[in-house]
């Protein structure tokens, strides 16, 4: 399927009219999942990409790669472990096969999309545990952590930061970098009037429903905002200045800088939540993918010049 370049206004109308109303406490979570899967039927990876379903650490996973690259990669290829969004309660390899496929094409390497367990059936920390299990499984396959970038959008962005902190805290060797797209760090926080009013995708009631389903404990010692971020690898952050969760990303960037980091930041003016999700239909989305790919290629290249991390006890 060839990539399209539909007008932003048309895509926004589709999301606001046919997707956002269903992402509401008025509808059961299982229906929301089915609706998102159905809405993504035309959101396909590029034709030059092939894929396969595998398991990583017991977690169902979709791996996508360019057709001239083996699905298990090659010693010199960058690898992305992708944690999909969906407010912790929805999203799947189907909803995220397009962003993963275009990213795989752009980095000329495999992208693994993890189908981690979802709330409310599997509340916190199930998804976080699955992300760590999948990452460790890549290491067990012989993938050098210096070639791995962990990426995630929205709820998956939170899990990406969680995984980075777990690894920096000793759970395993840190990857070459982290990519956080419109990460949803504080879904239960109060928002000033008017914030997110132009967001064509995410509503505050849905965000709060998802937070209750995920049930991250109050006072959890691993809450990201306010944590010590100094041990994280290089970080790329993307968000829209008009989305509901823009403040979450701005706060995270501020805290990274306070910790001495220099995050790579891309702000899309007037875009909706996670613009990169629709590269098959929007030029702006493909530009967002290109920015992610540039970061992946740069950080994995720089990490390859560093000494290999010492072996750690992954238990």
C-alpha positions in Angstrom: 0.0 0.0 0.0 1.4 3.4 -1.0 1.7 6.1 1.6 -0.8 8.9 1.3 -0.6 12.6 2.3 -4.1 13.4 3.4 -4.9 16.9 4.8 -4.4 17.3 8.5 -8.0 18.6 8.8 -9.4 15.4 7.2 -7.5 13.1 9.5 -8.4 15.2 12.6 -12.1 15.0 11.6 -11.9 11.2 11.3 -10.3 10.9 14.8 -12.6 13.4 16.4 -15.8 12.0 14.8 -15.2 8.2 14.6 -12.5 7.4 17.2 -12.6 9.8 20.1 -16.3 9.4 21.0 -15.7 5.7 21.6 -12.7 6.3 23.8 -15.0 7.2 26.7 -16.2 5.6 30.0 -19.6 5.2 28.2 -18.2 2.2 26.3 -16.8 -1.0 27.7 -13.0 -1.4 27.4 -13.4 -4.5 25.3 -15.4 -2.6 22.7 -12.9 0.2 22.7 -10.2 -2.3 21.8 -12.3 -3.8 19.0 -13.1 -0.3 17.7 -9.4 0.8 17.7 -8.4 -2.4 15.9 -11.2 -1.9 13.3 -10.3 1.8 12.8 -6.7 0.8 12.0 -7.6 -1.5 9.2 -6.1 0.8 6.6 -3.2 1.9 8.8 -0.8 -0.6 7.3 3.0 -0.9 7.2 4.8 0.0 4.0 4.9 -2.7 1.2 8.6 -3.1 1.6 8.3 -4.6 5.1 7.7 -8.2 6.2 6.7 -9.5 9.6 6.2 -12.4 11.9 4.6 -13.2 15.2 7.0 -14.4 17.9 7.3 -14.5 21.6 9.8 -12.6 23.7 10.1 -13.7 27.3 6.7 -15.4 27.0 5.1 -12.2 25.7 3.4 -12.2 22.2 5.2 -9.9 19.9 5.1 -8.7 16.3 8.4 -8.2 14.6 8.7 -6.2 11.4 11.7 -5.5 9.2 12.6 -4.5 5.7 12.4 -7.4 3.2 16.1 -7.3 2.7 16.7 -7.7 6.5 16.2 -10.9 8.4 13.5 -10.7 11.0 16.0 -11.6 13.7 18.2 -8.7 12.4 22.0 -8.7 11.8 24.9 -8.0 14.1 25.2 -4.4 12.9 21.6 -3.5 12.6 19.8 -1.3 15.1 16.8 -2.9 16.9 13.8 -1.1 18.4 11.6 -2.6 21.2 8.3 -0.8 20.8 5.7 -0.5 23.6 2.4 0.5 22.1 0.0 3.1 23.5 -3.7 2.8 24.3 -4.1 4.2 27.9 -2.9 0.9 29.4 -6.3 -0.7 28.5 -6.2 -0.8 24.7 -3.9 -0.8 21.7 -2.3 -3.8 20.0 0.2 -4.9 17.4 -2.6 -4.2 14.9 -3.1 -0.6 15.9 0.7 0.0 15.8 1.9 -2.1 12.9 2.0 1.0 10.7 4.3 3.1 12.9 6.5 0.1 13.6 6.7 -0.8 9.9 7.6 2.7 8.8 10.2 2.9 11.6 11.7 -0.5 10.6 12.0 0.8 7.0 13.6 4.0 8.2 16.2 2.3 10.4 16.8 -0.7 8.1 16.4 -2.9 11.1 13.8 -4.9 13.1 11.1 -3.4 15.3 9.5 -5.6 17.9 6.0 -4.5 19.0 5.2 -6.1 22.4 1.6 -7.2 23.1 1.9 -6.7 26.8 -0.9 -7.6 29.1 -3.6 -4.9 29.4 -5.7 -3.5 32.3 -8.2 -3.9 33.8 -7.7 -7.7 33.5 -4.0 -7.2 34.3 -3.4 -4.0 36.2 0.0 -2.6 37.2 2.7 -3.9 37.2 1.8 -6.6 34.6 2.6 -4.5 31.6 5.8 -3.2 33.2 6.9 -6.8 33.9 6.2 -7.9 30.3 8.3 -5.0 29.0 11.3 -6.1 31.1 10.8 -9.7 30.1 10.7 -8.8 26.4 13.9 -6.7 26.7 15.7 -9.5 28.6 14.6 -12.0 25.9 16.3 -9.8 23.2 19.5 -9.9 25.3 19.1 -13.7 25.6 18.9 -13.9 21.8 22.3 -12.3 21.6 21.2 -8.7 20.8 23.8 -6.2 22.1 22.0 -3.6 24.3 24.1 -1.0 22.6 22.1 -1.7 19.4 18.7 -1.5 21.2 16.4 1.6 21.5 13.2 1.2 23.5 10.3 3.3 22.2 6.7 3.8 23.2 3.8 6.2 22.8 1.3 7.5 25.4 1.0 4.7 27.9 3.8 2.9 26.1 5.9 6.0 26.7 5.4 5.6 30.4 6.4 1.9 30.2 9.5 3.0 28.2 10.5 5.3 31.0 9.7 2.6 33.6 11.9 0.1 31.8 14.7 2.7 31.5 14.6 3.3 35.2 14.5 -0.4 36.0 17.5 -1.0 33.9 19.4 2.0 35.2 18.6 0.7 38.7 20.4 -2.6 38.0 17.7 -4.8 36.3 20.0 -5.2 33.3 22.3 -3.2 30.9 20.7 0.0 29.7 19.8 0.3 26.0 21.4 2.8 23.6 18.4 5.2 24.0 14.7 5.8 24.8 12.0 7.3 22.6 8.9 8.7 24.3 6.0 9.9 22.2 3.4 11.9 24.1 4.0 9.9 27.2 1.1 9.8 29.7 2.8 10.3 33.0 0.0 11.8 35.0 -3.3 10.8 33.6 -5.1 11.4 36.9 -3.7 15.0 37.4 -6.0 18.0 37.3 -5.6 20.0 34.1 -6.2 23.7 33.7 -9.4 24.7 32.0 -9.0 24.5 28.2 -6.0 22.3 28.2 -6.4 19.6 25.6 -9.6 21.1 24.3 -8.2 20.9 20.8 -6.9 17.3 21.2 -8.8 15.3 18.5 -8.0 12.0 20.1 -7.7 11.8 23.9 -10.2 13.1 26.4 -9.7 13.6 30.1 -12.6 11.2 31.2 -11.0 8.4 29.2 -7.6 9.2 30.6 -9.0 9.0 34.1 -10.9 5.7 33.4 -7.6 4.2 32.2 -5.7 5.4 35.2 -8.3 3.7 37.5 -8.0 0.5 35.5 -4.2 0.5 35.5 -4.3 1.2 39.3 -0.7 2.3 39.8 -0.4 2.5 43.6 -0.4 5.9 45.1 3.0 6.6 46.6 4.6 4.0 44.4 8.4 4.3 44.8 8.9 4.2 41.1 6.7 7.0 39.9 8.6 8.6 37.1 8.1 12.3 37.5 10.1 13.4 40.5 12.4 10.3 40.2 16.2 10.4 39.7 16.5 10.4 36.0 20.3 10.8 35.9 21.0 7.1 35.0 18.9 7.1 31.8 20.4 6.7 28.4 19.9 9.4 25.7 16.2 10.3 25.3 14.1 11.5 22.4 10.8 13.1 23.3 8.0 14.0 20.9 4.6 15.7 21.7 2.1 18.2 20.3 1.7 21.6 21.9 -2.1 21.3 21.7 -2.7 17.8 23.1 -4.1 17.0 26.5 -0.8 15.5 27.7 1.6 18.2 26.5 2.3 19.2 30.1 3.4 15.7 31.0 6.1 15.8 28.3 7.2 19.3 29.1 7.6 18.4 32.8 9.6 15.3 31.9 11.9 17.3 29.6 12.5 19.8 32.4 13.3 17.1 34.9 15.7 15.4 32.4 17.5 18.7 32.0 17.7 19.2 35.7 19.3 15.8 36.0 22.0 16.9 33.6 20.7 15.3 30.5 20.2 16.9 27.0 17.1 15.3 25.6 16.4 15.4 21.9 13.0 17.2 21.7 10.5 17.5 18.8 7.3 19.6 19.3 4.7 19.4 16.6 2.7 22.6 16.5 -1.1 22.0 16.2 -0.8 18.3 15.9 -2.9 15.7 17.7 -1.8 13.1 20.2 1.1 10.9 18.9 1.1 12.2 15.3 3.6 9.5 14.4 0.9 6.8 14.5 -0.4 7.5 11.0 2.6 7.5 8.6 0.7 5.7 5.9 -1.8 8.6 5.6 0.1 11.8 6.7 3.3 13.4 5.6 3.7 15.0 9.0 3.6 11.6 10.6 6.4 10.4 8.3 8.5 13.4 9.3 8.0 12.4 12.9 9.1 8.8 12.1 12.2 10.2 10.3 13.1 12.2 13.5 12.8 9.0 15.5 14.9 7.0 13.0 17.6 9.7 13.0 17.8 9.4 16.8 17.9 5.6 16.7 20.7 5.6 14.1 22.7 8.2 15.9 22.4 6.8 19.4 23.1 3.2 18.4 26.1 4.3 16.3 27.5 6.3 19.3 26.8 3.5 21.8 28.6 1.0 19.5 31.8 3.0 20.2 31.5 2.5 23.9 32.7 -0.5 25.9 30.3 -3.4 26.2 28.3 -3.3 29.5 29.4 -5.9 32.1 27.2 -8.9 32.5 24.6 -8.5 35.2 22.3 -10.8 37.1 19.0 -10.5 35.4 17.2 -12.4 38.1 
